[in-house]
Amino acid sequence: MESILNTTYGCMIYQEQLLDIVRKFGNRTYGGADKFRKAIGKKLPELVKQESVKLYSEILNTGYNEELAKTISDELAEKGGYMFNKPHGMSYAVVCKQTAYLKSHYPVYYFKALLNQNKDDYGALNKYIIDAKEHGIEILPPHINKSQRDFVVIDNKILFGLEAIKGIGEKFVDQLLLERENCLFKDFEDFKNRMKLSTSQIVTLVKSGAFPAKDKRQFLIKYAKSLFEIKEYKDVTTLPKLKDLQEKWDIDTGKIKDKEIRLKIYNQKRKVEYNKLQQDKYKKFTEEFTEKYLNNEKFWEFEALSIFINDNPFEKIYDYITPFEEIDDGTKGVIIGIVSNIVKKKDKHKKQFAYVSIYSTFGLIDIICWHSQFKEYQDLLKKGNKLALLCKKKDGKAICESIKTYEQWLIDKKLKYKQI
């Protein structure tokens, strides 16, 4: 192989090298060798494996020994990820050196540009934010009076962009920026009066950190109280029928003859009932508000931004796994995160399965957990549990195969790496 790999120090890097090796050792035609190249170029791992098995036999038939045939076919079987054309090497080298220079000498602005370029890819954003923090760069949450449409640099820190807040939309950002040109927002009340947003939008802004608040929960509870209008009780001036006074209001009209006293007692009872009714309504309202908006407090920032800015509980996993979105269809990968929601369904055989939503470092991921896996792991599938799920990627969807707790997965990984 020396004549083929000498320029790259024995490493197989270029697609042209693959073509030469397949032709020389497998005795293939240019067209036959190009089938192998296309399988790798299009990232089709199953086809790459099939071509590798075929090549193994071809190398033996050409007259080489089994050891060499295995070495070559195994090496090429692992090239399902990526190989590039040799003419691209110059461009890649230039871009690599340029970006390395910028990252080294202008790290804050480099990461700001990187975040803006990938603002719609939450998995990439999480990865770059962790990298930025490791380089000592602080990422600030969005701010209602300071943030712009995209990520910007303020005081050598990167400030989150408004458009990256989930569920807000371009119209809101346009309106806010226009409103701010006239005057900055004085406080929360001023903002509410000028922007006219829905409850869910207000909650999202609070959870994202756009309103500076020491305690986001208390901030939202206070906001919830302002939504519930308690109408002031008013006495009535007329009495109902005697029968209603006796049966409904338990007022003894036989003993109490004076109408004014009856009216006074009647209004007192009405007030007690009115207050109780208002309390019951408020209790129901707060319970519904809490259920809808105040659960999973540790992940409010993630809910609003789809990424972790300050406290990423899964930073360790970058040492061990590849983002699920980056693995090839038909292969398996590990998804790590926290269970945010479980929707149980029944298949055509009336057996229960579930759609499981996971808060992951790489974004919110929906996983299908078929009946066998759901039955085996349903004790682990609880809201708030930190899990590691081995999943197969099929037509872009994540299909669960097995589950461990995140803690157990970390233990197993550390043991495995110690053995290596």
C-alpha positions as CSV (number, residue, x, y, z in Angstrom):
1,M,0.0,0.0,0.0
2,E,3.0,2.3,0.3
3,S,2.6,3.9,-3.1
4,I,-1.1,4.7,-2.3
5,L,-0.7,5.9,1.3
6,N,2.8,7.4,1.4
7,T,1.7,11.0,1.2
8,T,-0.6,10.6,4.2
9,Y,1.8,8.7,6.4
10,G,0.0,5.3,6.0
11,C,-3.4,6.8,6.9
12,M,-6.4,6.3,4.6
13,I,-7.9,9.7,4.3
14,Y,-9.0,10.4,0.7
15,Q,-11.7,8.7,-1.4
16,E,-9.1,8.5,-4.2
17,Q,-7.0,6.2,-1.9
18,L,-10.0,4.0,-1.2
19,L,-10.6,3.6,-5.0
20,D,-7.0,2.7,-5.6
21,I,-6.9,0.1,-2.8
22,V,-10.2,-1.5,-3.8
23,R,-9.0,-1.8,-7.5
24,K,-5.5,-3.0,-6.6
25,F,-6.3,-5.6,-3.9
26,G,-9.8,-6.5,-4.9
27,N,-9.2,-6.4,-8.7
28,R,-12.3,-4.3,-9.3
29,T,-13.1,-2.1,-12.2
30,Y,-13.3,1.7,-11.8
31,G,-17.1,1.3,-11.7
32,G,-17.0,-1.5,-9.1
33,A,-14.6,0.5,-6.9
34,D,-16.9,3.6,-7.2
35,K,-19.8,1.6,-5.7
36,F,-17.8,1.4,-2.5
37,R,-16.9,5.1,-2.7
38,K,-20.5,6.1,-3.1
39,A,-21.6,4.0,-0.1
40,I,-19.1,5.9,2.0
41,G,-19.8,9.3,0.4
42,K,-23.5,9.0,1.0
43,K,-22.9,7.7,4.6
44,L,-24.8,4.3,4.1
45,P,-23.2,2.1,6.8
46,E,-25.2,-1.0,5.9
47,L,-24.1,-0.8,2.3
48,V,-20.5,-0.1,3.4
49,K,-20.5,-3.3,5.5
50,Q,-21.9,-5.3,2.6
51,E,-19.2,-3.9,0.3
52,S,-16.5,-4.8,2.9
53,V,-17.7,-8.4,3.1
54,K,-17.7,-8.6,-0.7
55,L,-14.2,-7.1,-0.8
56,Y,-12.8,-9.6,1.7
57,S,-13.7,-12.4,-0.8
58,E,-12.3,-10.5,-3.7
59,I,-8.9,-9.9,-2.0
60,L,-8.7,-13.7,-1.3
61,N,-9.6,-14.5,-4.9
62,T,-6.9,-12.0,-6.1
63,G,-4.3,-14.2,-4.3
64,Y,-3.6,-12.3,-1.0
65,N,-3.7,-14.0,2.4
66,E,-6.6,-13.9,4.9
67,E,-4.8,-11.6,7.4
68,L,-4.4,-8.9,4.8
69,A,-7.9,-9.4,3.4
70,K,-9.3,-9.0,7.0
71,T,-7.1,-6.0,7.7
72,I,-8.2,-4.1,4.6
73,S,-11.9,-5.1,4.7
74,D,-12.2,-4.2,8.5
75,E,-10.5,-0.9,8.0
76,L,-12.9,0.1,5.1
77,A,-15.9,-1.2,7.1
78,E,-15.2,1.5,9.6
79,K,-15.1,4.3,7.0
80,G,-18.9,4.6,7.0
81,G,-18.6,7.9,8.8
82,Y,-16.7,10.1,6.4
83,M,-13.9,10.4,3.8
84,F,-13.4,13.4,1.5
85,N,-12.0,14.0,-1.9
86,K,-8.3,14.9,-2.1
87,P,-9.0,18.2,-3.9
88,H,-11.0,19.4,-0.9
89,G,-8.0,19.0,1.4
90,M,-6.6,22.4,0.6
91,S,-9.9,24.2,1.3
92,Y,-10.4,22.2,4.6
93,A,-6.8,23.1,5.7
94,V,-7.3,26.8,5.1
95,V,-10.7,26.9,6.9
96,C,-9.2,24.9,9.8
97,K,-6.3,27.3,10.2
98,Q,-8.5,30.4,9.9
99,T,-11.0,29.2,12.5
100,A,-8.3,28.0,14.8
101,Y,-6.6,31.4,14.6
102,L,-9.9,33.2,15.3
103,K,-10.8,30.9,18.2
104,S,-7.4,31.5,19.7
105,H,-7.1,35.3,19.3
106,Y,-10.8,36.4,19.3
107,P,-12.6,33.7,21.2
108,V,-15.6,35.7,22.4
109,Y,-16.5,37.0,18.9
110,Y,-15.7,33.6,17.4
111,F,-18.1,31.8,19.6
112,K,-20.7,34.5,19.1
113,A,-20.5,34.0,15.4
114,L,-20.6,30.2,15.9
115,L,-23.7,30.4,18.0
116,N,-25.5,32.7,15.5
117,Q,-24.6,30.4,12.7
118,N,-26.2,27.4,14.5
119,K,-29.0,29.1,16.4
120,D,-31.6,26.7,15.0
121,D,-29.6,23.6,16.0
122,Y,-30.1,23.2,19.7
123,G,-27.8,20.2,19.9
124,A,-25.0,22.2,18.4
125,L,-25.7,25.2,20.6
126,N,-25.4,23.1,23.7
127,K,-22.1,21.7,22.5
128,Y,-20.7,25.1,21.6
129,I,-21.8,26.7,24.9
130,I,-20.0,24.0,26.9
131,D,-16.9,24.6,24.8
132,A,-17.2,28.4,25.3
133,K,-17.5,28.0,29.1
134,E,-14.4,25.7,29.1
135,H,-12.6,28.7,27.4
136,G,-13.7,31.0,30.2
137,I,-16.4,32.7,28.2
138,E,-19.6,33.6,30.0
139,I,-23.0,33.1,28.3
140,L,-25.7,35.4,29.6
141,P,-29.4,34.6,29.4
142,P,-31.6,36.9,27.3
143,H,-32.5,40.3,28.7
144,I,-35.7,42.2,27.9
145,N,-33.9,45.5,27.6
146,K,-30.4,44.4,26.3
147,S,-30.8,41.4,24.0
148,Q,-30.9,41.9,20.3
149,R,-32.3,39.6,17.6
150,D,-29.2,37.4,17.6
151,F,-26.4,36.6,20.0
152,V,-24.3,39.7,20.7
153,V,-21.2,40.6,22.8
154,I,-21.6,42.8,25.8
155,D,-18.7,43.5,28.3
156,N,-16.7,40.6,26.8
157,K,-19.6,38.2,27.5
158,I,-22.1,36.7,25.0
159,L,-25.7,37.7,25.5
160,F,-28.4,35.3,24.3
161,G,-30.5,36.4,21.3
162,L,-34.3,37.0,21.6
163,E,-35.2,34.9,18.5
164,A,-33.8,31.8,20.2
165,I,-36.4,31.9,22.9
166,K,-39.0,29.2,22.2
167,G,-42.6,30.1,21.4
168,I,-41.9,33.9,21.1
169,G,-41.7,34.4,17.3
170,E,-40.3,37.0,15.0
171,K,-43.4,39.3,15.3
172,F,-42.8,39.6,19.0
173,V,-39.1,40.4,18.5
174,D,-39.9,43.0,15.8
175,Q,-42.5,44.6,18.1
176,L,-40.2,44.6,21.1
177,L,-37.2,46.1,19.3
178,L,-39.5,48.8,17.8
179,E,-41.0,49.5,21.2
180,R,-37.6,49.8,22.8
181,E,-36.5,52.5,20.4
182,N,-39.0,54.8,22.0
183,C,-38.1,53.9,25.6
184,L,-36.7,51.0,27.5
185,F,-39.1,49.0,29.7
186,K,-39.2,50.4,33.3
187,D,-40.4,47.3,35.0
188,F,-42.6,44.2,34.5
189,E,-45.9,46.1,34.6
190,D,-44.7,48.6,32.0
191,F,-43.7,45.7,29.8
192,K,-47.0,43.9,30.1
193,N,-48.9,47.1,29.3
194,R,-46.9,47.9,26.2
195,M,-46.4,44.4,24.8
196,K,-49.8,42.7,25.4
197,L,-48.5,39.1,25.4
198,S,-50.3,35.8,26.3
199,T,-49.8,34.1,29.6
200,S,-47.6,31.3,28.0
201,Q,-45.4,33.9,26.4
202,I,-44.9,35.8,29.7
203,V,-44.1,32.5,31.5
204,T,-41.6,31.6,28.8
205,L,-39.8,34.9,29.1
206,V,-39.6,34.6,32.8
207,K,-38.2,31.0,32.6
208,S,-35.6,32.1,30.0
209,G,-34.3,34.7,32.4
210,A,-35.3,37.6,30.2
211,F,-36.8,39.3,33.3
212,P,-34.1,39.6,36.0
213,A,-35.5,37.9,39.1
214,K,-33.8,36.3,42.1
215,D,-36.6,33.8,42.5
216,K,-38.4,32.9,39.2
217,R,-41.0,30.8,41.0
218,Q,-42.1,33.6,43.3
219,F,-42.1,36.0,40.3
220,L,-44.5,33.7,38.4
221,I,-46.7,33.1,41.5
222,K,-47.0,36.9,41.9
223,Y,-47.9,37.1,38.2
224,A,-50.5,34.4,38.6
225,K,-52.2,36.3,41.4
226,S,-52.5,39.3,39.2
227,L,-54.4,37.2,36.6
228,F,-57.1,36.2,39.1
229,E,-59.5,39.1,39.6
230,I,-61.4,38.8,42.9
231,K,-64.6,40.8,42.6
232,E,-65.6,42.7,45.8
233,Y,-68.6,41.4,47.6
234,K,-71.7,43.6,47.7
235,D,-74.7,43.3,50.0
236,V,-78.2,43.0,48.5
237,T,-81.2,45.0,49.6
238,T,-83.9,42.5,48.9
239,L,-84.7,39.2,50.6
240,P,-85.5,36.0,48.8
241,K,-88.7,34.0,49.5
242,L,-89.3,32.8,53.0
243,K,-89.0,29.2,51.9
244,D,-85.5,29.9,50.5
245,L,-84.4,31.7,53.6
246,Q,-85.4,28.7,55.7
247,E,-84.3,25.8,53.5
248,K,-81.4,27.2,51.6
249,W,-80.0,29.7,54.1
250,D,-81.0,28.1,57.3
251,I,-82.6,31.3,58.7
252,D,-85.4,30.7,61.2
253,T,-88.1,33.1,60.0
254,G,-90.4,32.0,62.8
255,K,-88.1,33.3,65.5
256,I,-86.7,36.2,63.5
257,K,-89.5,38.5,62.5
258,D,-87.6,41.7,61.8
259,K,-86.9,42.1,58.1
260,E,-83.8,44.2,58.6
261,I,-82.3,41.5,60.9
262,R,-83.2,38.8,58.4
263,L,-81.5,40.9,55.7
264,K,-78.4,41.4,57.8
265,I,-78.1,37.7,58.6
266,Y,-78.8,36.8,55.0
267,N,-76.0,39.1,53.7
268,Q,-73.6,37.7,56.3
269,K,-74.3,34.2,55.1
270,R,-74.1,35.2,51.5
271,K,-70.7,36.9,52.1
272,V,-69.3,33.7,53.8
273,E,-70.5,31.6,50.8
274,Y,-69.2,34.1,48.3
275,N,-65.7,34.2,49.9
276,K,-65.6,30.4,50.0
277,L,-66.6,30.2,46.4
278,Q,-63.9,32.7,45.5
279,Q,-61.3,30.8,47.5
280,D,-62.3,27.6,45.7
281,K,-62.0,29.2,42.3
282,Y,-58.6,30.7,43.2
283,K,-57.4,27.3,44.5
284,K,-58.5,25.6,41.3
285,F,-56.9,28.4,39.2
286,T,-53.5,28.2,41.1
287,E,-53.6,24.4,40.8
288,E,-54.1,24.5,37.1
289,F,-51.5,27.3,36.7
290,T,-49.0,25.2,38.8
291,E,-49.6,22.1,36.8
292,K,-49.3,23.9,33.5
293,Y,-46.4,26.2,34.2
294,L,-44.6,25.6,37.5
295,N,-43.4,22.0,37.3
296,N,-39.8,20.8,36.5
297,E,-38.4,24.0,37.9
298,K,-34.8,22.9,37.4
299,F,-35.4,22.7,33.7
300,W,-37.3,26.0,33.1
301,E,-34.3,27.5,31.4
302,F,-34.1,24.4,29.1
303,E,-37.9,24.6,28.4
304,A,-37.6,28.2,27.3
305,L,-34.3,28.0,25.3
306,S,-33.9,24.2,24.5
307,I,-30.4,24.5,25.9
308,F,-28.6,24.7,29.2
309,I,-26.8,28.0,29.8
310,N,-25.8,27.9,33.5
311,D,-26.2,24.4,34.8
312,N,-25.9,21.5,32.3
313,P,-26.4,18.3,34.3
314,F,-25.0,16.1,31.4
315,E,-21.7,17.9,30.5
316,K,-19.8,14.6,31.2
317,I,-21.5,12.7,28.4
318,Y,-19.5,14.5,25.6
319,D,-16.6,12.3,26.6
320,Y,-18.6,9.2,25.8
321,I,-21.3,9.6,23.2
322,T,-22.1,11.1,19.8
323,P,-25.3,13.2,19.4
324,F,-28.1,10.9,18.3
325,E,-28.9,13.2,15.4
326,E,-25.4,12.7,14.0
327,I,-25.4,8.8,13.9
328,D,-26.4,7.0,10.7
329,D,-29.8,5.6,10.1
330,G,-30.0,1.9,11.0
331,T,-27.3,2.2,13.7
332,K,-27.6,2.5,17.5
333,G,-26.7,5.3,19.9
334,V,-27.2,6.4,23.5
335,I,-29.6,9.2,24.5
336,I,-29.1,10.7,27.9
337,G,-31.5,13.1,29.6
338,I,-34.3,13.6,32.0
339,V,-37.9,12.3,31.4
340,S,-40.1,15.3,30.8
341,N,-43.3,13.6,29.5
342,I,-44.7,10.1,28.9
343,V,-47.7,9.5,26.6
344,K,-49.0,6.0,26.8
345,K,-50.7,4.3,23.8
346,K,-52.0,0.9,22.7
347,D,-50.9,-0.8,19.6
348,K,-53.1,-2.8,17.2
349,H,-52.8,-5.8,19.6
350,K,-54.1,-3.7,22.5
351,K,-50.6,-3.8,24.1
352,Q,-49.3,-0.7,25.8
353,F,-46.4,1.3,24.6
354,A,-45.2,4.8,25.1
355,Y,-43.8,8.0,23.5
356,V,-41.2,9.3,25.9
357,S,-39.9,12.9,25.7
358,I,-36.4,13.4,27.0
359,Y,-34.7,16.7,28.0
360,S,-31.3,16.0,26.5
361,T,-28.1,18.0,26.3
362,F,-28.6,17.8,22.5
363,G,-32.2,19.1,22.7
364,L,-35.7,17.7,23.3
365,I,-35.9,14.2,21.9
366,D,-39.0,12.0,21.5
367,I,-38.4,8.2,21.8
368,I,-40.7,5.3,20.9
369,C,-40.8,2.7,23.6
370,W,-42.6,-0.4,22.3
371,H,-44.5,-2.9,24.5
372,S,-41.6,-5.2,25.4
373,Q,-39.3,-2.4,26.5
374,F,-42.0,-0.4,28.2
375,K,-43.1,-3.5,30.2
376,E,-39.5,-4.2,31.2
377,Y,-38.5,-0.6,32.1
378,Q,-41.7,1.1,33.1
379,D,-40.4,1.5,36.7
380,L,-37.6,3.7,35.4
381,L,-39.9,5.7,33.0
382,K,-41.0,8.3,35.5
383,K,-41.1,12.1,35.1
384,G,-37.9,13.6,36.4
385,N,-35.7,10.5,36.2
386,K,-32.3,10.8,34.7
387,L,-31.8,8.0,32.2
388,A,-29.5,6.5,29.6
389,L,-31.4,4.9,26.7
390,L,-29.9,2.7,24.0
391,C,-31.9,3.5,20.9
392,K,-31.8,2.4,17.3
393,K,-32.3,5.1,14.6
394,K,-34.9,4.0,12.1
395,D,-36.2,6.5,9.5
396,G,-34.9,9.3,11.7
397,K,-36.8,8.1,14.7
398,A,-35.4,6.9,18.0
399,I,-36.6,3.4,19.0
400,C,-35.7,2.3,22.6
401,E,-33.9,-1.0,23.1
402,S,-32.7,-0.8,26.7
403,I,-32.6,1.7,29.6
404,K,-30.3,2.3,32.6
405,T,-30.3,5.1,35.2
406,Y,-27.8,7.8,34.3
407,E,-25.8,7.1,37.4
408,Q,-25.5,3.4,36.6
409,W,-24.5,4.3,33.0
410,L,-21.7,6.6,34.3
411,I,-20.5,3.9,36.6
412,D,-20.5,1.3,33.8
413,K,-18.7,3.7,31.5
414,K,-16.0,4.5,34.0
415,L,-15.4,0.8,34.7
416,K,-15.1,0.1,31.0
417,Y,-12.6,3.0,30.4
418,K,-10.6,1.9,33.4
419,Q,-10.2,-1.6,31.9
420,I,-9.1,-0.1,28.6
